[in-house]
Amino acid sequence: MTAVDVSLKAELEAMEKAGTLKTFRHIASPMDTQVAMEERGNVLVLSSNNYLGLANHHEVIEAGIEALKTYGAGTASVRFICGTFSIHSKIEAALARLHYTESALTYVSCWTANTGLIPAVARAEDVLISDALNHASLIDGCRMSKAKRLVYKHSDMDDLENKLKEAQGARRIFVVTDGVFSMEGDIVKLPEVLTIAERYNASVILDDSHGVGVMGKHGHGCAEHFGVEGRVPIITGTLGKALGGAAGGYVAGSKTLIDYLQQVSRPQLFSNALPATIAGSALKAIEILEREPHRVDRLHAITARMREGLQHRGFKPLEGESAIVPIIVGDTAFAIRMSRELLQEGIFITGFGYPVVPEGAARLRIQMCATLTDEQIEFALVTFEKVGKKLGII
């Protein structure tokens, strides 16, 4: 064993002793509200990003298979060499339409979209102003940039305005924020953020990964939810959550922005293009989203029902309008223990602790799916009450 291995093994053993070591569970069936788990058998899933229930939808699967047959297993190239296939223009046009922008550009994940976008547009002469609870990919994108970085208190508009005043004189100023904050489940104050940013000639970068397919009457995201469609200059998102649940990310914005990213965005220049099969599945997922708005209605209704049911049983889930219902339990080891107890009762949900969330704010994060049945929701509520009483938190 090398010196590095010895050192890393000691850290892993410390995690295990503290009860914070993460365990990977192996699913042996398609992602759905119920899956077959190698370690446990059939379990109810309450921690998937499969918000619209499209990951195992027969049309989404068939569209991916058809794209696989038409275009092959992979692009075997970056976009500017020979990796641009005709299906890329189709999915990018659909994403631009979804977000009311002129154009869009796909990446292999939203992580690479964020880390490909931010360092490309924000240079040493510029300023990035980031919400304190932004997703790690936004944080890393800002860290990778040579721009000056400022952080404002979570959803604090006075602090945001102060940071914008501090940034005056920079060549470009960007306000960087999530749409739905994934660990809290709350939503950006988008109209206020846009108004303040516009007042100081700043551009907003909105990561709407947990908003697309969830927020707004038609699931078009946070801009639709607040009625500010077309006002957000730059939107990033994922194909790996509501839009089929596979992988892939994108940037949506002006044609000028997308043309520029095609020239300078490093993940776009130096990694293979999005596989056609993922583009095909996501394209079909967008079609279903637009064709079946009742999925979004159902998602909103059952999320409210889950939150109210938990409150009635003594839990205190964080308030919010998204499909994320976090239950704060405090200690990381306790969150992991509770998730294990729930798994023994047939519910698969992950306990999150430090460093994903702050120390002392560990939680279980319920993520709702439009195809959960009434019976599954009732089973979940009864089981949470049983485990909560057993562990003494209600």
C-alpha positions in Angstrom: 0.0 0.0 0.0 1.4 3.4 -1.0 1.8 6.3 1.4 -1.1 8.0 -0.3 -3.3 4.9 0.2 -2.4 4.7 3.9 -3.4 8.3 4.4 -6.7 8.0 2.4 -7.6 4.8 4.3 -7.2 6.6 7.6 -9.6 9.3 6.5 -12.1 6.7 5.3 -11.9 4.9 8.6 -12.5 8.2 10.4 -15.6 8.7 8.4 -16.8 5.3 9.2 -16.2 5.7 12.9 -18.1 9.0 12.8 -21.0 7.4 11.1 -20.7 9.7 8.0 -19.4 7.2 5.5 -21.6 7.2 2.4 -23.0 3.9 1.2 -23.8 3.2 -2.5 -26.9 1.1 -3.2 -27.2 -0.9 -6.4 -30.4 -0.6 -8.4 -31.1 -3.5 -10.8 -34.1 -2.0 -12.6 -35.1 1.2 -14.4 -35.4 4.3 -12.3 -39.0 4.7 -11.3 -41.1 5.4 -8.1 -40.4 1.8 -7.2 -37.1 0.0 -8.0 -35.4 -3.4 -7.4 -32.4 -2.9 -5.1 -29.8 -5.6 -4.9 -29.3 -5.0 -1.1 -33.0 -4.8 -0.2 -35.4 -5.9 -2.9 -38.3 -3.7 -4.0 -38.2 -0.2 -2.5 -40.1 3.1 -2.9 -37.8 5.8 -4.2 -38.1 9.3 -2.6 -34.7 10.8 -3.5 -34.7 10.8 -7.3 -34.5 13.8 -9.6 -37.1 12.0 -11.8 -39.6 14.7 -11.2 -42.0 14.0 -14.1 -41.6 10.2 -14.0 -40.1 10.2 -17.5 -36.9 8.2 -16.8 -38.7 4.9 -17.6 -41.4 6.3 -20.0 -41.7 4.0 -23.0 -41.7 6.9 -25.5 -38.5 8.4 -24.0 -36.8 5.0 -24.1 -37.9 4.3 -27.7 -36.7 7.8 -28.7 -33.3 7.0 -27.2 -33.1 3.7 -28.9 -34.0 5.2 -32.3 -31.3 7.8 -31.9 -28.8 5.1 -30.9 -29.7 3.2 -34.1 -29.6 6.3 -36.3 -26.4 8.0 -34.9 -24.5 5.2 -33.1 -23.2 4.8 -29.6 -21.2 8.0 -29.4 -20.0 11.1 -31.3 -16.3 10.1 -31.0 -15.4 13.8 -31.3 -15.8 17.2 -29.9 -18.3 19.5 -31.5 -16.0 21.7 -33.6 -14.2 18.7 -35.2 -16.8 16.2 -36.3 -19.0 15.8 -33.2 -22.0 18.0 -34.3 -24.8 15.8 -35.3 -28.2 16.9 -36.7 -30.0 15.9 -33.5 -27.9 18.5 -31.6 -29.5 21.3 -33.5 -33.0 19.8 -32.7 -32.5 19.5 -29.0 -30.8 22.9 -28.7 -33.7 24.5 -30.6 -36.2 22.8 -28.3 -34.3 24.0 -25.2 -34.1 27.6 -26.5 -37.9 27.5 -27.1 -38.4 26.1 -23.6 -36.5 29.1 -22.0 -37.7 31.9 -24.4 -34.1 32.5 -25.6 -32.6 32.8 -29.0 -30.2 29.9 -28.8 -28.9 27.0 -26.7 -25.8 24.8 -26.5 -25.6 21.3 -25.0 -22.9 19.9 -22.8 -22.4 16.4 -21.3 -23.7 17.6 -17.9 -24.9 20.8 -16.2 -21.6 20.7 -14.2 -19.6 21.1 -17.4 -22.2 23.7 -18.7 -21.6 25.8 -15.6 -17.9 25.4 -15.5 -17.7 25.9 -19.2 -19.8 29.1 -19.2 -18.6 31.1 -16.2 -14.9 31.1 -16.8 -15.5 31.8 -20.5 -17.6 35.0 -20.0 -16.1 36.3 -16.7 -12.4 37.3 -17.0 -10.0 39.3 -14.8 -11.8 42.6 -15.6 -15.1 41.3 -14.4 -17.1 40.5 -11.2 -19.1 37.5 -10.2 -21.7 37.9 -7.4 -22.9 34.5 -6.2 -25.7 33.5 -3.8 -24.2 31.9 -0.7 -26.2 28.6 -1.1 -25.5 28.1 -4.8 -24.9 24.6 -6.1 -21.3 23.3 -6.1 -21.0 23.5 -9.9 -21.8 27.2 -9.8 -19.3 27.7 -7.0 -16.6 25.8 -8.9 -17.4 27.7 -12.1 -16.8 31.0 -10.2 -13.6 29.7 -8.6 -12.3 28.6 -12.0 -12.8 32.2 -13.4 -10.2 34.9 -13.0 -12.9 37.4 -12.2 -13.3 39.0 -8.8 -15.8 36.9 -6.7 -18.3 38.3 -4.2 -20.9 36.2 -2.2 -24.2 37.7 -1.0 -26.2 36.2 1.8 -28.8 33.7 0.7 -31.7 35.5 -1.0 -30.8 38.7 0.8 -31.7 41.5 -1.7 -30.1 44.3 0.4 -26.8 42.4 0.5 -27.0 41.7 -3.2 -27.5 45.4 -3.9 -24.5 46.3 -1.7 -22.4 43.8 -3.6 -23.5 45.2 -6.9 -22.6 48.7 -5.7 -19.1 47.4 -4.8 -18.8 45.8 -8.3 -19.4 49.1 -10.2 -16.6 49.9 -12.6 -16.1 46.4 -13.7 -16.3 45.5 -17.4 -18.9 42.8 -16.9 -20.9 42.0 -13.8 -22.8 38.8 -13.3 -25.3 37.7 -10.6 -25.1 34.0 -10.3 -27.9 32.0 -8.7 -29.8 28.8 -8.6 -33.5 28.8 -9.5 -34.5 26.1 -7.0 -31.9 25.7 -4.3 -31.4 21.9 -4.2 -30.8 21.4 -0.5 -33.3 23.9 0.8 -36.1 23.5 -1.8 -36.7 27.3 -1.8 -36.9 29.4 -4.9 -34.8 32.4 -6.0 -36.5 35.8 -5.7 -36.2 36.1 -9.4 -38.2 39.2 -10.2 -36.3 41.1 -7.5 -32.9 39.7 -8.5 -33.6 40.7 -12.2 -34.7 44.2 -11.2 -31.8 44.9 -9.0 -29.3 43.4 -11.5 -30.8 45.5 -14.4 -30.5 48.6 -12.2 -26.7 48.1 -12.0 -26.2 46.8 -15.6 -25.5 43.3 -14.4 -26.4 40.0 -16.2 -28.1 37.2 -14.3 -26.9 33.6 -14.7 -29.7 31.3 -13.6 -29.1 27.6 -13.0 -32.7 26.2 -13.4 -31.8 22.5 -13.1 -34.3 21.8 -10.3 -36.9 24.2 -11.8 -37.3 22.9 -15.4 -40.2 20.5 -15.5 -41.3 21.5 -12.0 -41.9 25.2 -11.7 -44.4 27.2 -13.7 -47.8 26.2 -15.0 -46.3 24.3 -17.9 -43.0 23.3 -16.2 -40.9 25.8 -18.1 -39.0 26.7 -15.0 -38.6 29.6 -12.5 -39.0 32.3 -15.2 -42.5 31.0 -16.0 -43.3 30.6 -12.3 -42.8 34.3 -11.8 -44.0 35.5 -15.2 -40.7 36.9 -16.3 -40.2 34.8 -19.4 -37.6 36.3 -21.7 -36.0 38.5 -19.1 -33.3 36.1 -17.9 -30.2 36.7 -20.0 -28.4 33.4 -19.3 -30.0 30.1 -18.2 -28.2 26.8 -17.5 -30.0 23.5 -16.9 -29.8 19.7 -17.1 -31.3 16.9 -19.1 -30.6 14.6 -16.1 -33.5 15.4 -13.9 -37.1 16.1 -15.1 -36.1 15.9 -18.8 -35.6 12.1 -19.0 -33.2 11.7 -16.1 -30.2 10.5 -18.1 -27.4 13.1 -18.4 -26.4 16.2 -20.3 -26.6 19.9 -19.6 -27.0 23.1 -21.5 -26.7 26.9 -21.6 -29.5 28.9 -23.1 -29.2 32.6 -24.0 -28.6 35.0 -26.9 -27.2 33.8 -30.2 -24.2 36.0 -29.6 -23.5 34.2 -26.3 -23.9 30.8 -27.8 -21.7 31.6 -30.8 -19.0 32.9 -28.3 -19.2 29.7 -26.1 -18.8 27.6 -29.2 -15.4 29.3 -29.8 -14.0 29.5 -26.3 -15.8 27.2 -23.8 -13.2 24.7 -22.8 -15.5 21.7 -22.0 -17.1 22.3 -25.4 -13.7 22.4 -27.1 -12.0 19.5 -25.4 -14.6 16.9 -24.5 -16.9 14.7 -26.6 -20.3 16.0 -27.7 -23.5 15.0 -26.0 -24.4 11.4 -27.1 -27.2 11.3 -29.6 -29.2 8.8 -27.6 -29.4 11.2 -24.7 -30.4 14.1 -27.0 -33.1 11.9 -28.5 -34.6 10.9 -25.1 -34.5 14.5 -23.8 -36.1 15.8 -27.0 -39.0 13.3 -26.5 -39.2 14.3 -22.8 -39.7 18.0 -23.7 -42.4 16.9 -26.2 -44.2 15.0 -23.4 -43.8 17.9 -21.0 -45.5 20.2 -23.5 -48.1 17.6 -24.5 -49.1 16.5 -20.9 -49.2 19.6 -18.6 -51.2 17.4 -16.1 -47.9 15.9 -15.0 -46.8 19.3 -13.6 -50.2 19.8 -12.0 -50.0 16.4 -10.3 -46.4 17.1 -9.1 -47.5 20.3 -7.5 -50.6 18.7 -5.8 -48.8 15.7 -4.3 -45.8 17.8 -3.1 -48.3 19.9 -1.1 -49.9 16.8 0.2 -46.6 15.3 1.3 -45.5 18.4 3.1 -48.9 18.8 4.8 -48.9 15.1 5.8 -45.5 15.4 7.3 -46.4 18.5 9.3 -49.6 16.8 10.6 -47.4 13.9 11.9 -45.1 16.2 13.8 -42.3 16.8 11.3 -41.1 20.3 10.3 -40.2 20.2 6.6 -38.7 23.4 5.2 -41.3 25.6 3.5 -41.2 25.9 -0.3 -43.0 25.6 -3.6 -40.6 23.3 -5.4 -40.8 19.5 -5.6 -38.1 19.2 -2.9 -39.2 18.7 0.7 -36.2 18.7 3.2 -36.5 17.5 6.7 -33.8 18.9 9.0 -32.6 16.3 11.6 -29.3 18.0 12.7 -26.5 15.6 12.9 -24.9 13.9 9.8 -24.6 10.5 11.5 -28.2 10.7 12.6 -29.4 11.6 9.1 -27.6 8.6 7.7 -29.0 6.4 10.5 -32.5 7.5 9.7 -32.1 6.9 6.0 -31.0 3.3 6.9 -34.0 2.8 9.1 -36.3 4.0 6.4 -34.6 1.6 3.9 -35.3 -1.3 6.2 -39.0 -0.3 6.0 -38.9 -0.1 2.2 -38.2 3.6 1.5 -35.0 4.6 -0.3 -34.0 8.2 0.6 -30.6 9.7 1.2 -29.3 11.4 4.3 -27.3 14.5 3.6 -24.7 16.0 5.9 -21.5 18.0 5.9 -19.9 19.1 3.6 -23.0 18.9 1.3 -24.9 21.0 3.9 -23.6 23.1 6.8 -22.6 21.3 10.1 -25.7 20.8 12.3 -28.1 21.1 9.4 -28.1 17.5 8.1 -31.3 16.4 6.5 -33.4 13.9 4.6 -34.4 15.4 1.2 -37.6 14.1 -0.2 -37.9 14.6 -4.0 -41.4 14.1 -5.4 -42.3 12.4 -8.6 -45.4 13.1 -10.6 -46.1 9.3 -11.0 -46.2 8.5 -7.3 -49.5 6.9 -6.6 -51.8 8.0 -3.7 -51.1 4.6 -2.1 -47.3 5.2 -2.3 -47.7 8.6 -0.7 -49.7 7.2 2.2 -47.2 4.4 2.7 -44.4 7.0 2.8 -46.2 9.1 5.4 -47.1 6.2 7.6 -43.5 4.9 7.4 -41.9 8.3 8.2 -44.1 8.5 11.3 -43.1 5.0 12.4 -39.4 5.7 12.0 -39.6 9.2 13.4 -41.2 7.9 16.6 -38.7 5.1 16.8 -35.8 7.5 16.7 -37.5 10.1 18.9 -37.6 13.0 16.5 -41.4 13.3 16.6 
